Amino acid sequence: MKLEEEPYYTPAEPPATKSLARLRRAAKACKACHLWRDATQTVFGEGAAHAKLFFIGEQPGDKEDLAGEPFVGPAGALLRKAMAEAEIDTAQVYVTNAVKHFKWVLKNKKRIHASPNRFELEACQPWLEAEIAVVLAR
């Protein structure tokens, strides 16, 4: 069995900080994997700096990639509806994705979601861990 190979992978190195704004700015320059090449922009997490709830998606979709914000597409609409029905205050929530760039394939002139591989997930893991550390530091 042949192992999955990744031609371009370098672990990300987020700055040591307790600031989500600083992490967000630093993430814009991330080139730890090849996904940045085809993405419109980095999509970093958003929400309460010391949230009571933390939602993590797989990766940004087409709408998120274009807007530069997490959970603004169909999955985000479903999440907001579910939170409203559960009476969850969105001001107490932080949302992000495990992967910070949109991975896609072109199909019928549309950008279609493609699942990230383990290398892409590993490349973004330090960013996710840094976000979690900042949000959970109360």
Backbone hydrogen bonds, N-H to C=O, Kabsch-Sander energy under -0.5 kcal/mol:
donor,donor_aa,acceptor,acceptor_aa,energy
10,T,32,A,-2.8
12,A,123,A,-0.7
17,T,15,P,-0.9
20,L,18,K,-0.5
23,L,19,S,-2.0
24,R,20,L,-2.8
25,R,21,A,-2.2
26,A,22,R,-2.3
27,A,23,L,-2.6
28,K,24,R,-1.0
29,A,26,A,-1.5
30,C,27,A,-1.8
34,H,8,Y,-0.5
36,W,33,C,-0.7
37,R,34,H,-1.8
38,D,35,L,-0.8
39,A,35,L,-1.2
43,V,100,K,-3.1
44,F,42,T,-0.7
46,E,95,V,-2.4
48,A,93,V,-1.7
51,A,48,A,-1.2
52,K,92,Q,-1.9
53,L,92,Q,-1.8
55,F,94,Y,-2.9
57,G,55,F,-0.5
57,G,96,T,-2.8
65,D,61,G,-2.6
66,L,62,D,-2.1
67,A,63,K,-2.3
68,G,64,E,-2.9
69,E,64,E,-0.8
72,V,69,E,-0.6
77,A,73,G,-2.1
78,L,74,P,-2.1
79,L,75,A,-2.4
80,R,76,G,-2.9
81,K,77,A,-2.2
82,A,78,L,-2.5
83,M,79,L,-2.6
84,A,80,R,-2.3
85,E,81,K,-2.5
86,A,82,A,-1.8
87,E,84,A,-1.2
88,I,83,M,-3.2
89,D,87,E,-0.5
90,T,88,I,-0.6
92,Q,89,D,-2.3
93,V,90,T,-1.3
94,Y,53,L,-2.2
95,V,46,E,-2.9
96,T,55,F,-2.1
98,A,57,G,-2.6
99,V,58,E,-1.8
104,W,102,F,-0.5
105,V,112,I,-2.3
107,K,105,V,-0.5
107,K,110,K,-2.8
110,K,107,K,-1.5
112,I,105,V,-3.2
112,I,110,K,-0.7
114,A,103,K,-2.2
121,L,117,N,-2.2
122,E,118,R,-2.7
123,A,119,F,-2.3
124,C,120,E,-1.5
125,Q,121,L,-1.2
127,W,124,C,-0.9
128,L,124,C,-1.9
129,E,125,Q,-2.9
130,A,126,P,-2.1
131,E,127,W,-2.4
132,I,128,L,-2.7
133,A,129,E,-2.4
134,V,130,A,-2.1
135,V,131,E,-2.7
136,L,132,I,-2.8
137,A,133,A,-0.9
138,R,136,L,-1.1
